[in-house]
């Protein structure tokens, strides 16, 4: 469903003939529909995909061996489709050092050459511009790079950085900027990195970039990351999504309203099915698919 306002969506969710709702959009929109659905005479499930910044955790050995390569790949994922993928990597977390500097230098160079792109709607474009302006005006954030300007209605990519201390002190830095905008969080050490990860809201994806020497540091975090995201990946970015039985495209709130399901992959069908048991039925009363041939 697509419309120019809120009325059509709200009316559909309130209609007694609707038994389940799928939604992709803002956290404000998703929670509004959840409220309508819960207040119906017969409440119904709302599968809302609302807000995710899809953190990427860069470990020291991976940065030392291929920081520049990761930086270039990151920008390709960040700017894909004008940054409008639900699994767009909007947050980079890493311990500061020469490896992170190499990543930032490479990412900044690639992003500076990126072309401005047209976003899906004027409203999405305006929201992106407001989000970038909010980061640009923050005293705790500095801009690393900006993409090339386009027409007045095309969005230029943007990359920012901040410290772990500032990120932890300013929860608004976790707010999604839907589009090709990324924020790098510089951590002083592993302990600060773990604190940043521990402060995160629910996500669709979390990516780890590791080499063999990073396994010891990354391994203890997996159980924590499982509670934060629906899909964990190594040495890649979440914008690559395959439709398969193993795919989980969901995650804890606010990434989705129900982290037990997926919107991509064959298991998505269970969002719109309700099991019924037919006990002691004579064959003639069974639904056709259940009758013996």
C-alpha positions as protocol buffer text, in pm:
chain_id: "A"
residue {
  index: 1
  type: UNK
  ca { x: 0 y: 0 z: 0 }
}
residue {
  index: 2
  type: UNK
  ca { x: 127 y: 346 z: -90 }
}
residue {
  index: 3
  type: UNK
  ca { x: -45 y: 678 z: -36 }
}
residue {
  index: 4
  type: UNK
  ca { x: 33 y: 1043 z: 11 }
}
residue {
  index: 5
  type: UNK
  ca { x: -65 y: 1059 z: 377 }
}
residue {
  index: 6
  type: UNK
  ca { x: -152 y: 850 z: 681 }
}
residue {
  index: 7
  type: UNK
  ca { x: -527 y: 806 z: 639 }
}
residue {
  index: 8
  type: UNK
  ca { x: -527 y: 507 z: 403 }
}
residue {
  index: 9
  type: UNK
  ca { x: -287 y: 303 z: 615 }
}
residue {
  index: 10
  type: UNK
  ca { x: -466 y: 383 z: 939 }
}
residue {
  index: 11
  type: UNK
  ca { x: -803 y: 294 z: 790 }
}
residue {
  index: 12
  type: UNK
  ca { x: -675 y: -38 z: 657 }
}
residue {
  index: 13
  type: UNK
  ca { x: -526 y: -142 z: 991 }
}
residue {
  index: 14
  type: UNK
  ca { x: -851 y: -53 z: 1171 }
}
residue {
  index: 15
  type: UNK
  ca { x: -1072 y: -242 z: 924 }
}
residue {
  index: 16
  type: UNK
  ca { x: -1215 y: -560 z: 1079 }
}
residue {
  index: 17
  type: UNK
  ca { x: -1150 y: -757 z: 760 }
}
residue {
  index: 18
  type: UNK
  ca { x: -772 y: -714 z: 793 }
}
residue {
  index: 19
  type: UNK
  ca { x: -612 y: -993 z: 1000 }
}
residue {
  index: 20
  type: UNK
  ca { x: -239 y: -907 z: 982 }
}
residue {
  index: 21
  type: UNK
  ca { x: -27 y: -610 z: 876 }
}
residue {
  index: 22
  type: UNK
  ca { x: 315 y: -579 z: 714 }
}
residue {
  index: 23
  type: UNK
  ca { x: 479 y: -236 z: 727 }
}
residue {
  index: 24
  type: UNK
  ca { x: 814 y: -81 z: 636 }
}
residue {
  index: 25
  type: UNK
  ca { x: 876 y: 277 z: 736 }
}
residue {
  index: 26
  type: UNK
  ca { x: 955 y: 507 z: 1025 }
}
residue {
  index: 27
  type: UNK
  ca { x: 944 y: 414 z: 1392 }
}
residue {
  index: 28
  type: UNK
  ca { x: 674 y: 676 z: 1442 }
}
residue {
  index: 29
  type: UNK
  ca { x: 460 y: 526 z: 1167 }
}
residue {
  index: 30
  type: UNK
  ca { x: 511 y: 169 z: 1282 }
}
residue {
  index: 31
  type: UNK
  ca { x: 428 y: 237 z: 1645 }
}
residue {
  index: 32
  type: UNK
  ca { x: 117 y: 432 z: 1541 }
}
residue {
  index: 33
  type: UNK
  ca { x: -10 y: 132 z: 1343 }
}
residue {
  index: 34
  type: UNK
  ca { x: 74 y: -103 z: 1631 }
}
residue {
  index: 35
  type: UNK
  ca { x: -138 y: 113 z: 1861 }
}
residue {
  index: 36
  type: UNK
  ca { x: -435 y: 107 z: 1622 }
}
residue {
  index: 37
  type: UNK
  ca { x: -408 y: -271 z: 1582 }
}
residue {
  index: 38
  type: UNK
  ca { x: -388 y: -333 z: 1957 }
}
residue {
  index: 39
  type: UNK
  ca { x: -697 y: -120 z: 2027 }
}
residue {
  index: 40
  type: UNK
  ca { x: -922 y: -304 z: 1781 }
}
residue {
  index: 41
  type: UNK
  ca { x: -1205 y: -520 z: 1911 }
}
residue {
  index: 42
  type: UNK
  ca { x: -1003 y: -810 z: 1766 }
}
residue {
  index: 43
  type: UNK
  ca { x: -635 y: -711 z: 1794 }
}
residue {
  index: 44
  type: UNK
  ca { x: -414 y: -827 z: 1509 }
}
residue {
  index: 45
  type: UNK
  ca { x: -37 y: -871 z: 1462 }
}
residue {
  index: 46
  type: UNK
  ca { x: 162 y: -588 z: 1304 }
}
residue {
  index: 47
  type: UNK
  ca { x: 494 y: -687 z: 1148 }
}
residue {
  index: 48
  type: UNK
  ca { x: 658 y: -346 z: 1134 }
}
residue {
  index: 49
  type: UNK
  ca { x: 1013 y: -289 z: 1014 }
}
residue {
  index: 50
  type: UNK
  ca { x: 1100 y: 51 z: 1148 }
}
residue {
  index: 51
  type: UNK
  ca { x: 1451 y: 155 z: 1246 }
}
residue {
  index: 52
  type: UNK
  ca { x: 1798 y: 3 z: 1213 }
}
residue {
  index: 53
  type: UNK
  ca { x: 2147 y: 148 z: 1177 }
}
residue {
  index: 54
  type: UNK
  ca { x: 2308 y: -194 z: 1122 }
}
residue {
  index: 55
  type: UNK
  ca { x: 2638 y: -155 z: 1311 }
}
residue {
  index: 56
  type: UNK
  ca { x: 2968 y: -276 z: 1168 }
}
residue {
  index: 57
  type: UNK
  ca { x: 3237 y: -370 z: 1419 }
}
residue {
  index: 58
  type: UNK
  ca { x: 3592 y: -350 z: 1285 }
}
residue {
  index: 59
  type: UNK
  ca { x: 3856 y: -549 z: 1471 }
}
residue {
  index: 60
  type: UNK
  ca { x: 4225 y: -445 z: 1488 }
}
residue {
  index: 61
  type: UNK
  ca { x: 4390 y: -723 z: 1287 }
}
residue {
  index: 62
  type: UNK
  ca { x: 4138 y: -691 z: 1007 }
}
residue {
  index: 63
  type: UNK
  ca { x: 4196 y: -316 z: 1001 }
}
residue {
  index: 64
  type: UNK
  ca { x: 4574 y: -353 z: 997 }
}
residue {
  index: 65
  type: UNK
  ca { x: 4573 y: -601 z: 710 }
}
residue {
  index: 66
  type: UNK
  ca { x: 4296 y: -456 z: 491 }
}
residue {
  index: 67
  type: UNK
  ca { x: 4155 y: -137 z: 643 }
}
residue {
  index: 68
  type: UNK
  ca { x: 4166 y: 52 z: 313 }
}
residue {
  index: 69
  type: UNK
  ca { x: 3989 y: -231 z: 131 }
}
residue {
  index: 70
  type: UNK
  ca { x: 3715 y: -248 z: 394 }
}
residue {
  index: 71
  type: UNK
  ca { x: 3671 y: 129 z: 373 }
}
residue {
  index: 72
  type: UNK
  ca { x: 3607 y: 118 z: 0 }
}
residue {
  index: 73
  type: UNK
  ca { x: 3363 y: -175 z: 32 }
}
residue {
  index: 74
  type: UNK
  ca { x: 3181 y: 4 z: 312 }
}
residue {
  index: 75
  type: UNK
  ca { x: 3112 y: 308 z: 94 }
}
residue {
  index: 76
  type: UNK
  ca { x: 2978 y: 85 z: -185 }
}
residue {
  index: 77
  type: UNK
  ca { x: 2731 y: -65 z: 62 }
}
residue {
  index: 78
  type: UNK
  ca { x: 2648 y: 269 z: 228 }
}
residue {
  index: 79
  type: UNK
  ca { x: 2557 y: 440 z: -99 }
}
residue {
  index: 80
  type: UNK
  ca { x: 2377 y: 147 z: -264 }
}
residue {
  index: 81
  type: UNK
  ca { x: 2033 y: 263 z: -374 }
}
residue {
  index: 82
  type: UNK
  ca { x: 2091 y: 610 z: -226 }
}
residue {
  index: 83
  type: UNK
  ca { x: 2137 y: 439 z: 112 }
}
residue {
  index: 84
  type: UNK
  ca { x: 1772 y: 333 z: 121 }
}
residue {
  index: 85
  type: UNK
  ca { x: 1830 y: -35 z: 198 }
}
residue {
  index: 86
  type: UNK
  ca { x: 1688 y: -145 z: 534 }
}
residue {
  index: 87
  type: UNK
  ca { x: 2023 y: -310 z: 607 }
}
residue {
  index: 88
  type: UNK
  ca { x: 2231 y: -5 z: 511 }
}
residue {
  index: 89
  type: UNK
  ca { x: 2546 y: 7 z: 733 }
}
residue {
  index: 90
  type: UNK
  ca { x: 2498 y: 335 z: 919 }
}
residue {
  index: 91
  type: UNK
  ca { x: 2736 y: 285 z: 1213 }
}
residue {
  index: 92
  type: UNK
  ca { x: 3103 y: 187 z: 1229 }
}
residue {
  index: 93
  type: UNK
  ca { x: 3255 y: 91 z: 1566 }
}
residue {
  index: 94
  type: UNK
  ca { x: 3630 y: 38 z: 1606 }
}
residue {
  index: 95
  type: UNK
  ca { x: 3926 y: 94 z: 1837 }
}
residue {
  index: 96
  type: UNK
  ca { x: 4132 y: 391 z: 1719 }
}
residue {
  index: 97
  type: UNK
  ca { x: 4474 y: 338 z: 1564 }
}
residue {
  index: 98
  type: UNK
  ca { x: 4657 y: 332 z: 1233 }
}
residue {
  index: 99
  type: UNK
  ca { x: 4425 y: 65 z: 1093 }
}
residue {
  index: 100
  type: UNK
  ca { x: 4114 y: 272 z: 1161 }
}
residue {
  index: 101
  type: UNK
  ca { x: 4288 y: 577 z: 1013 }
}
residue {
  index: 102
  type: UNK
  ca { x: 4354 y: 381 z: 694 }
}
residue {
  index: 103
  type: UNK
  ca { x: 3989 y: 274 z: 682 }
}
residue {
  index: 104
  type: UNK
  ca { x: 3869 y: 633 z: 726 }
}
residue {
  index: 105
  type: UNK
  ca { x: 4109 y: 770 z: 464 }
}
residue {
  index: 106
  type: UNK
  ca { x: 3994 y: 512 z: 210 }
}
residue {
  index: 107
  type: UNK
  ca { x: 3625 y: 554 z: 293 }
}
residue {
  index: 108
  type: UNK
  ca { x: 3650 y: 934 z: 275 }
}
residue {
  index: 109
  type: UNK
  ca { x: 3820 y: 919 z: -66 }
}
residue {
  index: 110
  type: UNK
  ca { x: 3559 y: 681 z: -207 }
}
residue {
  index: 111
  type: UNK
  ca { x: 3265 y: 871 z: -61 }
}
residue {
  index: 112
  type: UNK
  ca { x: 3397 y: 1205 z: -193 }
}
residue {
  index: 113
  type: UNK
  ca { x: 3371 y: 1062 z: -545 }
}
residue {
  index: 114
  type: UNK
  ca { x: 3020 y: 922 z: -498 }
}
residue {
  index: 115
  type: UNK
  ca { x: 2743 y: 1076 z: -705 }
}
residue {
  index: 116
  type: UNK
  ca { x: 2432 y: 1231 z: -550 }
}
residue {
  index: 117
  type: UNK
  ca { x: 2123 y: 1013 z: -597 }
}
residue {
  index: 118
  type: UNK
  ca { x: 1749 y: 1065 z: -617 }
}
residue {
  index: 119
  type: UNK
  ca { x: 1558 y: 928 z: -319 }
}
residue {
  index: 120
  type: UNK
  ca { x: 1221 y: 755 z: -329 }
}
residue {
  index: 121
  type: UNK
  ca { x: 1004 y: 1050 z: -226 }
}
residue {
  index: 122
  type: UNK
  ca { x: 1033 y: 1415 z: -143 }
}
residue {
  index: 123
  type: UNK
  ca { x: 948 y: 1339 z: 219 }
}
residue {
  index: 124
  type: UNK
  ca { x: 1229 y: 1083 z: 248 }
}
residue {
  index: 125
  type: UNK
  ca { x: 1470 y: 1330 z: 88 }
}
residue {
  index: 126
  type: UNK
  ca { x: 1371 y: 1604 z: 332 }
}
residue {
  index: 127
  type: UNK
  ca { x: 1407 y: 1369 z: 630 }
}
residue {
  index: 128
  type: UNK
  ca { x: 1755 y: 1266 z: 510 }
}
residue {
  index: 129
  type: UNK
  ca { x: 1865 y: 1627 z: 472 }
}
residue {
  index: 130
  type: UNK
  ca { x: 1736 y: 1707 z: 821 }
}
residue {
  index: 131
  type: UNK
  ca { x: 1923 y: 1408 z: 965 }
}
residue {
  index: 132
  type: UNK
  ca { x: 2249 y: 1508 z: 798 }
}
residue {
  index: 133
  type: UNK
  ca { x: 2201 y: 1866 z: 917 }
}
residue {
  index: 134
  type: UNK
  ca { x: 2144 y: 1742 z: 1272 }
}
residue {
  index: 135
  type: UNK
  ca { x: 2473 y: 1551 z: 1270 }
}
residue {
  index: 136
  type: UNK
  ca { x: 2656 y: 1840 z: 1104 }
}
residue {
  index: 137
  type: UNK
  ca { x: 2544 y: 2080 z: 1376 }
}
residue {
  index: 138
  type: UNK
  ca { x: 2633 y: 1852 z: 1667 }
}
residue {
  index: 139
  type: UNK
  ca { x: 2929 y: 1973 z: 1872 }
}
residue {
  index: 140
  type: UNK
  ca { x: 3031 y: 1614 z: 1942 }
}
residue {
  index: 141
  type: UNK
  ca { x: 3039 y: 1507 z: 1576 }
}
residue {
  index: 142
  type: UNK
  ca { x: 3276 y: 1604 z: 1295 }
}
residue {
  index: 143
  type: UNK
  ca { x: 3223 y: 1548 z: 924 }
}
residue {
  index: 144
  type: UNK
  ca { x: 3476 y: 1322 z: 754 }
}
residue {
  index: 145
  type: UNK
  ca { x: 3357 y: 1348 z: 395 }
}
residue {
  index: 146
  type: UNK
  ca { x: 3067 y: 1439 z: 171 }
}
residue {
  index: 147
  type: UNK
  ca { x: 2963 y: 1308 z: -167 }
}
residue {
  index: 148
  type: UNK
  ca { x: 2924 y: 1515 z: -479 }
}
residue {
  index: 149
  type: UNK
  ca { x: 2629 y: 1751 z: -502 }
}
residue {
  index: 150
  type: UNK
  ca { x: 2358 y: 1676 z: -757 }
}
residue {
  index: 151
  type: UNK
  ca { x: 2036 y: 1845 z: -858 }
}
residue {
  index: 152
  type: UNK
  ca { x: 1838 y: 2029 z: -587 }
}
residue {
  index: 153
  type: UNK
  ca { x: 1641 y: 1711 z: -517 }
}
residue {
  index: 154
  type: UNK
  ca { x: 1929 y: 1462 z: -510 }
}
residue {
  index: 155
  type: UNK
  ca { x: 2092 y: 1352 z: -185 }
}
residue {
  index: 156
  type: UNK
  ca { x: 2469 y: 1361 z: -138 }
}
residue {
  index: 157
  type: UNK
  ca { x: 2630 y: 1093 z: 79 }
}
residue {
  index: 158
  type: UNK
  ca { x: 2783 y: 1198 z: 412 }
}
residue {
  index: 159
  type: UNK
  ca { x: 3027 y: 1043 z: 659 }
}
residue {
  index: 160
  type: UNK
  ca { x: 3079 y: 1158 z: 1018 }
}
residue {
  index: 161
  type: UNK
  ca { x: 3283 y: 1053 z: 1319 }
}
residue {
  index: 162
  type: UNK
  ca { x: 3253 y: 1086 z: 1695 }
}
residue {
  index: 163
  type: UNK
  ca { x: 3410 y: 944 z: 2008 }
}
residue {
  index: 164
  type: UNK
  ca { x: 3272 y: 655 z: 2210 }
}
residue {
  index: 165
  type: UNK
  ca { x: 3230 y: 886 z: 2509 }
}
residue {
  index: 166
  type: UNK
  ca { x: 3017 y: 1128 z: 2305 }
}
residue {
  index: 167
  type: UNK
  ca { x: 2814 y: 843 z: 2152 }
}
residue {
  index: 168
  type: UNK
  ca { x: 2737 y: 702 z: 2496 }
}
residue {
  index: 169
  type: UNK
  ca { x: 2645 y: 1044 z: 2633 }
}
residue {
  index: 170
  type: UNK
  ca { x: 2415 y: 1136 z: 2343 }
}
residue {
  index: 171
  type: UNK
  ca { x: 2151 y: 868 z: 2270 }
}
residue {
  index: 172
  type: UNK
  ca { x: 2020 y: 1072 z: 1979 }
}
residue {
  index: 173
  type: UNK
  ca { x: 2334 y: 971 z: 1784 }
}
residue {
  index: 174
  type: UNK
  ca { x: 2175 y: 626 z: 1756 }
}
residue {
  index: 175
  type: UNK
  ca { x: 1879 y: 766 z: 1564 }
}
residue {
  index: 176
  type: UNK
  ca { x: 1856 y: 636 z: 1209 }
}
residue {
  index: 177
  type: UNK
  ca { x: 1932 y: 875 z: 925 }
}
residue {
  index: 178
  type: UNK
  ca { x: 1761 y: 690 z: 641 }
}
residue {
  index: 179
  type: UNK
  ca { x: 1992 y: 732 z: 345 }
}
residue {
  index: 180
  type: UNK
  ca { x: 2362 y: 729 z: 260 }
}
residue {
  index: 181
  type: UNK
  ca { x: 2486 y: 872 z: 589 }
}
residue {
  index: 182
  type: UNK
  ca { x: 2730 y: 691 z: 817 }
}
residue {
  index: 183
  type: UNK
  ca { x: 2876 y: 757 z: 1160 }
}
residue {
  index: 184
  type: UNK
  ca { x: 3213 y: 625 z: 1280 }
}
residue {
  index: 185
  type: UNK
  ca { x: 3257 y: 575 z: 1656 }
}
residue {
  index: 186
  type: UNK
  ca { x: 3620 y: 589 z: 1772 }
}
residue {
  index: 187
  type: UNK
  ca { x: 3682 y: 378 z: 2084 }
}
residue {
  index: 188
  type: UNK
  ca { x: 3990 y: 406 z: 2306 }
}
residue {
  index: 189
  type: UNK
  ca { x: 4009 y: 33 z: 2383 }
}
residue {
  index: 190
  type: UNK
  ca { x: 3819 y: -296 z: 2377 }
}
residue {
  index: 191
  type: UNK
  ca { x: 3633 y: -214 z: 2696 }
}
residue {
  index: 192
  type: UNK
  ca { x: 3495 y: 108 z: 2550 }
}
residue {
  index: 193
  type: UNK
  ca { x: 3400 y: -77 z: 2232 }
}
residue {
  index: 194
  type: UNK
  ca { x: 3202 y: -329 z: 2438 }
}
residue {
  index: 195
  type: UNK
  ca { x: 3026 y: -45 z: 2619 }
}
residue {
  index: 196
  type: UNK
  ca { x: 2922 y: 110 z: 2288 }
}
residue {
  index: 197
  type: UNK
  ca { x: 2789 y: -222 z: 2162 }
}
residue {
  index: 198
  type: UNK
  ca { x: 2606 y: -273 z: 2492 }
}
residue {
  index: 199
  type: UNK
  ca { x: 2426 y: 60 z: 2448 }
}
residue {
  index: 200
  type: UNK
  ca { x: 2277 y: -29 z: 2109 }
}
residue {
  index: 201
  type: UNK
  ca { x: 1908 y: -79 z: 2035 }
}
residue {
  index: 202
  type: UNK
  ca { x: 1775 y: -377 z: 1838 }
}
residue {
  index: 203
  type: UNK
  ca { x: 1906 y: -408 z: 1482 }
}
residue {
  index: 204
  type: UNK
  ca { x: 1835 y: -597 z: 1162 }
}
residue {
  index: 205
  type: UNK
  ca { x: 2203 y: -680 z: 1107 }
}
residue {
  index: 206
  type: UNK
  ca { x: 2539 y: -654 z: 1278 }
}
residue {
  index: 207
  type: UNK
  ca { x: 2857 y: -718 z: 1080 }
}
residue {
  index: 208
  type: UNK
  ca { x: 3199 y: -808 z: 1216 }
}
residue {
  index: 209
  type: UNK
  ca { x: 3520 y: -769 z: 1018 }
}
residue {
  index: 210
  type: UNK
  ca { x: 3784 y: -1003 z: 1156 }
}
residue {
  index: 211
  type: UNK
  ca { x: 4107 y: -1180 z: 1069 }
}
residue {
  index: 212
  type: UNK
  ca { x: 4235 y: -1494 z: 1239 }
}
residue {
  index: 213
  type: UNK
  ca { x: 4400 y: -1289 z: 1511 }
}
residue {
  index: 214
  type: UNK
  ca { x: 4069 y: -1125 z: 1604 }
}
residue {
  index: 215
  type: UNK
  ca { x: 3876 y: -1445 z: 1679 }
}
residue {
  index: 216
  type: UNK
  ca { x: 3967 y: -1443 z: 2047 }
}
residue {
  index: 217
  type: UNK
  ca { x: 3830 y: -1090 z: 2093 }
}
residue {
  index: 218
  type: UNK
  ca { x: 3520 y: -1137 z: 1877 }
}
residue {
  index: 219
  type: UNK
  ca { x: 3411 y: -1479 z: 2005 }
}
residue {
  index: 220
  type: UNK
  ca { x: 3292 y: -1368 z: 2354 }
}
residue {
  index: 221
  type: UNK
  ca { x: 3069 y: -1102 z: 2196 }
}
residue {
  index: 222
  type: UNK
  ca { x: 2863 y: -1334 z: 1977 }
}
residue {
  index: 223
  type: UNK
  ca { x: 2613 y: -1427 z: 2249 }
}
residue {
  index: 224
  type: UNK
  ca { x: 2556 y: -1056 z: 2316 }
}
residue {
  index: 225
  type: UNK
  ca { x: 2516 y: -974 z: 1947 }
}
residue {
  index: 226
  type: UNK
  ca { x: 2260 y: -1253 z: 1907 }
}
residue {
  index: 227
  type: UNK
  ca { x: 2034 y: -1056 z: 2142 }
}
residue {
  index: 228
  type: UNK
  ca { x: 2079 y: -736 z: 1942 }
}
residue {
  index: 229
  type: UNK
  ca { x: 2018 y: -841 z: 1580 }
}
residue {
  index: 230
  type: UNK
  ca { x: 1836 y: -1089 z: 1363 }
}
residue {
  index: 231
  type: UNK
  ca { x: 2129 y: -1148 z: 1126 }
}
residue {
  index: 232
  type: UNK
  ca { x: 2499 y: -1159 z: 1213 }
}
residue {
  index: 233
  type: UNK
  ca { x: 2757 y: -1163 z: 936 }
}
residue {
  index: 234
  type: UNK
  ca { x: 3135 y: -1173 z: 909 }
}
residue {
  index: 235
  type: UNK
  ca { x: 3354 y: -981 z: 664 }
}
residue {
  index: 236
  type: UNK
  ca { x: 3066 y: -842 z: 466 }
}
residue {
  index: 237
  type: UNK
  ca { x: 2783 y: -589 z: 478 }
}
residue {
  index: 238
  type: UNK
  ca { x: 2412 y: -645 z: 534 }
}
residue {
  index: 239
  type: UNK
  ca { x: 2298 y: -500 z: 202 }
}
residue {
  index: 240
  type: UNK
  ca { x: 2356 y: -841 z: 42 }
}
residue {
  index: 241
  type: UNK
  ca { x: 2029 y: -1027 z: 115 }
}
residue {
  index: 242
  type: UNK
  ca { x: 1946 y: -1370 z: -27 }
}
residue {
  index: 243
  type: UNK
  ca { x: 1592 y: -1506 z: -31 }
}
residue {
  index: 244
  type: UNK
  ca { x: 1634 y: -1851 z: 121 }
}
residue {
  index: 245
  type: UNK
  ca { x: 1502 y: -2070 z: 405 }
}
residue {
  index: 246
  type: UNK
  ca { x: 1799 y: -1961 z: 620 }
}
residue {
  index: 247
  type: UNK
  ca { x: 1744 y: -1586 z: 578 }
}
residue {
  index: 248
  type: UNK
  ca { x: 1630 y: -1383 z: 880 }
}
residue {
  index: 249
  type: UNK
  ca { x: 1532 y: -1029 z: 793 }
}
residue {
  index: 250
  type: UNK
  ca { x: 1410 y: -905 z: 1129 }
}
residue {
  index: 251
  type: UNK
  ca { x: 1540 y: -823 z: 1473 }
}
residue {
  index: 252
  type: UNK
  ca { x: 1458 y: -692 z: 1819 }
}
residue {
  index: 253
  type: UNK
  ca { x: 1259 y: -371 z: 1864 }
}
residue {
  index: 254
  type: UNK
  ca { x: 1289 y: -107 z: 1721 }
}
residue {
  index: 255
  type: UNK
  ca { x: 1432 y: -282 z: 1416 }
}
residue {
  index: 256
  type: UNK
  ca { x: 1101 y: -466 z: 1400 }
}
residue {
  index: 257
  type: UNK
  ca { x: 789 y: -490 z: 1611 }
}
residue {
  index: 258
  type: UNK
  ca { x: 822 y: -870 z: 1628 }
}
residue {
  index: 259
  type: UNK
  ca { x: 1174 y: -1014 z: 1618 }
}
residue {
  index: 260
  type: UNK
  ca { x: 1049 y: -1374 z: 1601 }
}
residue {
  index: 261
  type: UNK
  ca { x: 978 y: -1359 z: 1229 }
}
residue {
  index: 262
  type: UNK
  ca { x: 1130 y: -1252 z: 899 }
}
residue {
  index: 263
  type: UNK
  ca { x: 1012 y: -1038 z: 609 }
}
residue {
  index: 264
  type: UNK
  ca { x: 1257 y: -1196 z: 361 }
}
residue {
  index: 265
  type: UNK
  ca { x: 1295 y: -1568 z: 300 }
}
residue {
  index: 266
  type: UNK
  ca { x: 1058 y: -1862 z: 281 }
}
residue {
  index: 267
  type: UNK
  ca { x: 972 y: -1847 z: 652 }
}
residue {
  index: 268
  type: UNK
  ca { x: 800 y: -1511 z: 592 }
}
residue {
  index: 269
  type: UNK
  ca { x: 484 y: -1700 z: 490 }
}
residue {
  index: 270
  type: UNK
  ca { x: 421 y: -1787 z: 856 }
}
residue {
  index: 271
  type: UNK
  ca { x: 344 y: -1423 z: 928 }
}
residue {
  index: 272
  type: UNK
  ca { x: 18 y: -1466 z: 741 }
}
residue {
  index: 273
  type: UNK
  ca { x: -79 y: -1823 z: 830 }
}
residue {
  index: 274
  type: UNK
  ca { x: -256 y: -1951 z: 1142 }
}
residue {
  index: 275
  type: UNK
  ca { x: -238 y: -2322 z: 1224 }
}
residue {
  index: 276
  type: UNK
  ca { x: -563 y: -2517 z: 1262 }
}
residue {
  index: 277
  type: UNK
  ca { x: -580 y: -2873 z: 1397 }
}
residue {
  index: 278
  type: UNK
  ca { x: -851 y: -3110 z: 1264 }
}
residue {
  index: 279
  type: UNK
  ca { x: -906 y: -3370 z: 1534 }
}
residue {
  index: 280
  type: UNK
  ca { x: -1107 y: -3691 z: 1471 }
}
residue {
  index: 281
  type: UNK
  ca { x: -1247 y: -3556 z: 1145 }
}
residue {
  index: 282
  type: UNK
  ca { x: -1405 y: -3799 z: 902 }
}
residue {
  index: 283
  type: UNK
  ca { x: -1231 y: -3787 z: 568 }
}
residue {
  index: 284
  type: UNK
  ca { x: -1528 y: -3624 z: 396 }
}
residue {
  index: 285
  type: UNK
  ca { x: -1506 y: -3322 z: 626 }
}
residue {
  index: 286
  type: UNK
  ca { x: -1132 y: -3264 z: 586 }
}
residue {
  index: 287
  type: UNK
  ca { x: -1004 y: -2982 z: 365 }
}
residue {
  index: 288
  type: UNK
  ca { x: -905 y: -3118 z: 23 }
}
residue {
  index: 289
  type: UNK
  ca { x: -525 y: -3090 z: 76 }
}
residue {
  index: 290
  type: UNK
  ca { x: -552 y: -3317 z: 383 }
}
residue {
  index: 291
  type: UNK
  ca { x: -757 y: -3593 z: 226 }
}
residue {
  index: 292
  type: UNK
  ca { x: -570 y: -3909 z: 139 }
}
residue {
  index: 293
  type: UNK
  ca { x: -532 y: -3962 z: -234 }
}
